[in-house]
């Protein structure tokens, strides 16, 4: 089985969805500490004819000492209406707006006060829209026993001597899921060693998104924006074509 594990990001870029589409099972893992500058509650969209804008979800008492799954959304700021208005203003003249905007409205209005649950829902919903039928696991409680093992210094020193916790976690989850191939985004090349994975009976592959381009109004193409931008400018057939443009290393 081919497996991938990522944190649940906020309207992530197309490479995130390429990774989902490339594996048999994808784990949205939120039992990790929140990182302020990660993509858990923010992403980038186009400002029509003038560049890039950051969209975000306000959070309550976000802290690197909290698990992602425990971080709450701050709905006192009325951000949902503002986000929908921003998307409407910037993408109203895009070719797929009438089809895609109602879907985005549903996702933004999803009733939950947890950012992890909010992101889990939008990721699964967009996969359904695109036609990605990978098994997506979002119940990180299933892996609590693994987290308990990882907090046991004796277990770690015996089972994974000289291996970092982040690698040990993935190896444990792969073994739990009986996965023999693990896919990671290309950024993982600086974090994970193919030799270490191989020594533990797991093949490690990295997915590198090709240089993608599609028509964005009349301005110069801006790459790596939120999946929202891809959805607004491309029909399903075009998105499926873009989804296939990656290299495995």
C-alpha positions in Angstrom: 0.0 0.0 0.0 1.1 3.5 -0.8 0.7 5.9 2.1 1.1 9.7 2.7 0.7 11.7 5.8 0.2 15.5 6.1 -1.2 18.1 8.4 -4.7 19.4 7.4 -3.9 22.6 5.6 -6.3 25.5 4.7 -7.3 25.4 1.0 -3.8 24.0 0.1 -2.1 24.3 -3.3 -2.5 21.7 -6.0 0.6 19.8 -5.1 -1.1 18.8 -1.8 -3.9 17.2 -3.8 -1.5 15.6 -6.3 0.0 13.8 -3.3 -3.5 12.6 -2.2 -4.3 11.4 -5.7 -1.0 9.4 -5.9 -1.5 7.2 -2.9 -3.9 4.5 -1.7 -4.4 6.1 1.8 -3.9 9.6 3.0 -3.8 10.5 6.6 -4.7 14.0 7.8 -2.7 14.1 10.9 -3.6 16.8 13.5 -2.0 15.3 16.6 1.0 17.5 16.2 2.0 20.9 17.7 0.6 23.9 15.9 3.3 25.9 13.9 2.6 29.6 13.5 4.0 30.0 10.0 2.6 26.8 8.5 -0.4 26.7 6.3 -3.0 25.5 8.9 -5.1 28.7 8.8 -3.8 30.8 5.9 -3.1 30.6 2.1 -2.7 32.9 -0.9 -5.1 33.9 -3.6 -5.0 36.2 -6.6 -6.0 39.9 -6.3 -7.4 40.5 -9.7 -4.8 42.1 -12.0 -2.6 43.2 -9.1 -0.9 40.3 -7.5 -1.4 38.2 -4.4 -3.4 38.4 -1.2 -3.3 36.4 2.0 -6.6 34.8 3.2 -6.8 33.4 6.7 -9.0 32.0 9.5 -8.6 33.8 12.9 -7.7 31.5 15.7 -8.2 31.6 19.5 -5.1 31.5 21.6 -3.0 29.8 18.9 0.2 28.5 20.5 3.1 26.1 19.5 2.3 24.3 22.8 -1.1 23.2 21.5 -2.0 20.4 19.2 -3.5 21.3 15.9 -6.7 19.4 16.7 -7.2 21.5 19.8 -6.9 24.9 18.1 -10.2 26.8 17.9 -11.5 29.2 15.3 -12.3 32.7 16.5 -15.8 33.3 15.0 -16.2 36.6 16.9 -14.4 38.3 14.0 -17.1 37.5 11.4 -14.3 36.2 9.1 -16.6 33.8 7.1 -18.6 36.6 5.4 -15.5 38.6 4.7 -13.7 35.7 3.1 -16.7 34.9 0.8 -16.8 38.6 -0.2 -13.1 38.6 -0.9 -13.3 35.5 -3.1 -16.3 37.0 -4.9 -14.7 40.3 -5.6 -11.4 38.7 -6.9 -12.8 35.8 -8.9 -16.3 36.8 -10.0 -15.2 37.1 -13.7 -13.3 33.8 -13.6 -14.7 31.1 -16.0 -15.7 28.6 -13.3 -17.0 31.1 -10.7 -20.7 30.2 -11.0 -20.0 26.5 -10.5 -17.2 26.7 -7.9 -18.3 29.6 -5.6 -21.4 27.8 -4.2 -19.1 24.9 -3.2 -16.7 27.4 -1.5 -19.6 29.0 0.3 -20.6 25.6 1.7 -17.0 24.9 2.8 -16.5 28.3 4.5 -19.9 28.0 6.3 -19.1 24.5 7.6 -20.2 24.5 11.3 -17.3 23.7 13.5 -15.1 25.6 16.0 -12.0 23.6 15.3 -9.6 24.5 12.5 -8.6 20.8 12.0 -12.2 19.7 11.5 -12.8 22.7 9.2 -9.8 21.8 7.0 -10.5 18.1 7.0 -14.0 18.8 5.6 -12.8 21.2 2.8 -10.0 18.8 1.8 -12.3 15.8 1.5 -15.0 17.9 -0.3 -12.6 19.3 -2.9 -11.2 15.7 -3.5 -14.8 14.6 -4.2 -15.3 17.5 -6.6 -12.1 16.9 -8.4 -12.6 13.1 -8.5 -9.9 11.9 -6.1 -11.1 8.6 -4.6 -8.2 7.9 -2.2 -9.1 6.7 1.3 -8.6 9.8 3.6 -8.2 9.1 7.3 -8.8 12.1 9.6 -9.3 10.4 13.0 -5.9 10.9 14.6 -7.2 9.2 17.8 -6.4 6.0 15.9 -2.8 6.7 16.3 -2.7 7.9 19.9 -1.0 4.6 21.0 1.8 5.5 18.6 2.1 8.9 20.1 2.3 7.3 23.6 5.1 5.0 22.4 7.0 8.0 21.0 6.9 9.7 24.4 8.6 6.7 26.0 12.3 7.4 25.8 13.2 3.7 26.5 11.1 2.5 23.6 12.5 5.1 21.2 16.1 4.5 22.2 15.7 0.7 21.7 13.4 0.7 18.6 14.8 3.7 16.7 18.3 4.6 18.0 19.7 7.8 16.3 16.4 8.5 14.4 14.5 11.7 14.9 10.9 11.6 16.3 9.3 12.9 13.1 10.8 9.9 11.2 10.0 7.4 14.0 6.4 8.6 13.9 6.1 7.9 10.1 7.8 4.5 10.4 5.4 3.5 13.2 2.3 4.7 11.2 3.5 2.9 8.1 3.9 -0.3 10.1 0.5 0.2 11.7 -1.1 0.6 8.2 1.0 -2.1 6.7 2.3 0.4 4.1 5.4 -0.5 2.2 5.7 2.7 0.2 5.6 6.2 1.7 5.1 9.3 -0.4 6.1 12.7 0.8 6.1 16.2 -0.7 9.4 17.3 -2.3 10.2 19.5 0.7 10.7 16.3 2.7 14.0 15.6 1.0 15.7 17.7 3.7 13.9 15.9 6.5 13.8 12.2 5.6 16.4 9.7 4.4 15.6 7.0 1.9 18.3 4.8 3.5 16.6 5.0 6.9 13.2 4.1 5.5 14.7 1.3 3.5 16.4 -0.1 6.5 13.0 -0.3 8.1 11.4 -2.1 5.1 9.7 1.0 3.6 10.3 2.6 0.2 10.4 6.4 0.3 9.4 8.5 -2.7 9.2 12.3 -3.1 6.5 14.0 -5.2 7.7 17.1 -7.1 5.0 19.1 -8.8 5.9 20.1 -12.4 5.9 23.7 -13.5 2.2 24.2 -14.0 0.6 27.0 -15.9 -3.0 27.9 -16.8 -4.8 31.1 -17.8 -5.4 33.6 -15.0 -7.3 36.6 -16.4 -4.8 38.7 -18.4 -1.9 39.0 -15.9 1.3 37.1 -15.7 0.9 33.6 -14.3 1.3 33.4 -10.5 2.2 29.8 -9.4 1.5 27.9 -6.2 -1.6 29.7 -5.1 -4.4 28.1 -3.1 -6.4 25.3 -4.8 -9.2 28.0 -5.0 -7.3 29.6 -7.8 -7.1 26.3 -9.8 -10.8 25.6 -9.3 -11.8 29.1 -10.4 -9.9 29.0 -13.7 -10.1 25.3 -14.8 -12.9 22.8 -15.4 -12.7 19.3 -14.1 -11.0 17.9 -17.2 -8.3 20.5 -17.0 -7.8 20.0 -13.3 -7.4 16.3 -13.9 -4.7 17.0 -16.5 -2.9 19.3 -14.1 -3.2 16.7 -11.3 -1.1 14.3 -13.4 1.8 16.7 -13.9 4.3 15.6 -11.3 7.5 13.6 -11.0 8.3 10.9 -8.4 11.9 11.0 -7.1 
